[in-house]
Structures are given as structure tokens and as C-alpha cells.
Amino acid sequence: MKSAFDPGRQNKAIESKIVVALEKIAEAFRVLLWNESKENALSPIQIQILIFLLFHEQGKCKISYLASEFNMTKATISDSVKVLLLKKLIKKHNDNSDTRSYSVTLSPEGYKTAAKAAAFAGRIEKPISHLGSEQKIIVLNGLLNVIYELNRSGIITIQRMCLSCTHHKIHNNAHFCELLQTKLASQDLRIDCPEHSPDNV
């Protein structure tokens, strides 16, 4: 059986080493997120929802969008939202055009909780900051391409990055944004762009 977790396979395939390295980083995220959630008496997904609300427009803060964002069912997200409403960390805004739909925003207390919780990723950003400029660009390009392929294969859903955007084009072997009408260097490529428009590939 082929598995990236087989040390023997890792010795022969750099892809396997990279997969296991990414799993270790994911484990670090899980640990830090769990610590943050325990400190606030919330679940990890509830913390993630608060952080998402902190940085994204209200139009994206609906149950259906959040379910796609976090690759979870609407029922699971709805349950988490109910808890956040009970704890008065978020506020509900009904949609006048659709009585079954509503969006949520942070309450003042939710804003404080989210702003504090959002800092947890700094513990992972710090070692990355020690890499050289060229190393950072190589890592970013590699990860963007991996995420793009995982998105195309349906393993992960919503991705608001340049590579999956209809405005992104390749002109003369260089990245180009038709919305901004500008050439993009590798380090300019976005992974969460507010102007993202899916290319539906």
C-alpha cells in the first residue's frame, strides 16, 4: 500500500516528505486553535467563524457561504452560529428579500474575542519570517499551486486566490490581473482576495 506516512516511501519520494511536512504544520494549527478555543470556551470551528467574520464582508457571512468556506455541512455551521448567538458574540441580520436567509456580524464582545484569537497564527508566521525572500516566494508558489489543484479536484471548495480567478491571466509568461490592469510578481499573488471572481474551471 502506497502511503506518504511510510518512512520507506518518504526516503524515495520528495512528494511524500512534503505531504508529511504539511501534515505537521496542520497539526501545529490544530494545537494552537484548540488552545485558543479552550481559553474562550468555544469550539475550534466557532473560533474560525469569528475570525472569518472579522476580516470578510457581510455578504459572505451567511450559513451557506460559511459551510462552503469551511467544507462543513450547513447544519454543523448553523449549530455553531446558534452557540455564538447565545453567547452574544455575533448578531443576526435578516435578509428582507428571503426570510429563510440571514447574515451574521460580530458584536462588540465578539470583535474583541475575534481580534485576540486571530493572533494565534503569528506563532506559525514567525518561523516563516526567518526564511530568505527567494525561499518565501518558492514556498508561496508551491502552496498556491497545491491549493489550486486540490480545489479543482473538489477536495476543498471556496478559494479566493488569483490562480482560480477569472481576472487572472498569463501574459508573456507573467501573471496579470485584468481587474487591476497590472502585472503581478509572484509575491503579489493573493490567496484571499476581496475582488475574487471564480473562473469556474
N, C-alpha and C positions, 0 to 999 in steps of 0.2 A: 504494500500500500504506500503510495506517494504522500508524504506529508512534510510541510515546511518545518514541523516541530521535531522531525527526526534529525538528530545531530549528524548522522552519517550523510544525509542528503544535504544538509547545510554546508558540509565540507566540500561538496561538489557543485553546488548551485548558489550563486550570489543572490538570486531572487529569493531563495528560502531564507537566507540570512536577513535580507531586507524585511521580509514579511514578519519574521520573529522580532526584529528590532522595532517595527511599527507596533507590534502587539505589546511590547514592553512599554512603549510610550503611551499606548492606550491604557495600559494598566496604571500608569502614573496619573493620567487624567481621572480614572475611576477612583483612585485613592484620594486625590485632592478634592474631587467632587463629593465623595462620601463624607469626608471630614467637614466640608462646608455645609452639607445638608444636615449632618448631626448637630452642628453648632446652632443651626437655625430651626431645628425640629421640623425639617421638611424632607421630602424625598429628593433624590438626585434630579429626577425629571422636573419637579417643581422648581428647583433652583435654576435649571436650564431654561424653563419657561420665563422666569423672572428676568434672567439675563437677556433673553431674546427680546422681551418687551422693552427693556431699557434702551436697546440700540436700533429697533426697527419701527417703521411707520405703522399706524393703527390699521391700515388696510391689510397688513399681513398678520395681524393679531387676532385671527379668528380660529375657531376649533379645527376646521378642515385644513387650513394652511399649517397650523402648528402640528397637526397629525402627520402631514407630509414632510414637514421640516425635520421632525424627529423620528420619522419612519415608525410611527406607532398608530394604533387604531384610534378613531375618533372617541370611542368610549373611554379608553385609557386617558387621553388628554382631557376629556370632559370631566373625569373624576378628579384629576389633579387641579383643574381650574376651579372646581367646586370647593376644594380644600382651601385654595388661595383666596377665594371669595369669602369663605367663612373666617379666615384669619385676617381679613381686611387688608390684604397685601395688594389686591387688584380691584379694579372697578369694572362693572359691566356696562356696555353701551349697546342698546338695542338698535337693530337696523330697521329704519322706517319702511323700507321697500320690501323687507322679508322678515316677518315676525318670528320665523324659526331661527334666524341668524342673529348673531351678536359678536361684537369685538370686545376685547378687554385691554385696559391700560393699567399702569402702576398707580397705586395710591401713594401718598407721601411716604408712608411707612414702607411700602413695597419698594419705592425708589431707593430708600436708604439701604434696605436689605440687598437689593439687586446690585447697587453700586459697590457695596462691600464684597459681595460674593463674586462679582466679575473679576476681581483682582486675583483669584486663585490661579489663573493660567500664567501669571507672571513667574511662578516657580518653574514653569517649563520654558518660558520665553528666555529666562536668564541664561541657561547654558547655550541656547541657540545664539544669543548675542555675542558669545565668545568665538563663534566661527568667523572666518575671514569673509570679506564681501563676495568673492567668487564662489566660495563654498555655499553661502546662503542662497545665491542665485541658482546654483546647481540643485540644491535640495528643494527649493521652491518649484522649479520647473518640473522636477521629477514627481513631486507630490501632486502638482496640478494635473499632470497627465494621468497619474494613477486614479485620482478622484474622477476625472473626466470619463475614463474607461469604466469605472465602477458605476457611474451614473448612466452611461449608455447601455450597460448590461442590465440595468434595473435593480442592482443590489442596493444602491442608495438613490434617493429621489431628488428633491429640490437642491439645485446647486446654482448659486447666483454668481458664477465666475465667468471671466472673459471667454474661456475656451468653449463654454456652452451658450454663448450669447449671439443673437442674430447680428449685433453690431460689430462683432469681432471678425476681422478678415486677415488674410495673409497677403501682404503686398511686397513683392521683391524680397521674399524670404524673411520679412519682418512683420511683427504683429501690428495691426492697425485698428483703431476704433472709429467706425464711421459716424457714431453719435457725437463724439468729441472732435472728430476730424483731426486726429493726431496719431502719430506713430507711438507705439508703446515699447519701451525697453522691457526686458524680462522681469526686472524688479518692479515695473509699473503694473504688471498683470494683477487684476483684482480677484480675490476669492469670495468676496461678499459685496457685490456692487448694487447700490440702491436703484440704478438705472437699468439693471439687467433685464433683458428680454429673451426668453428661451428660444433656442434655434430649432427646437422640436425634432432634432436628429434622432 
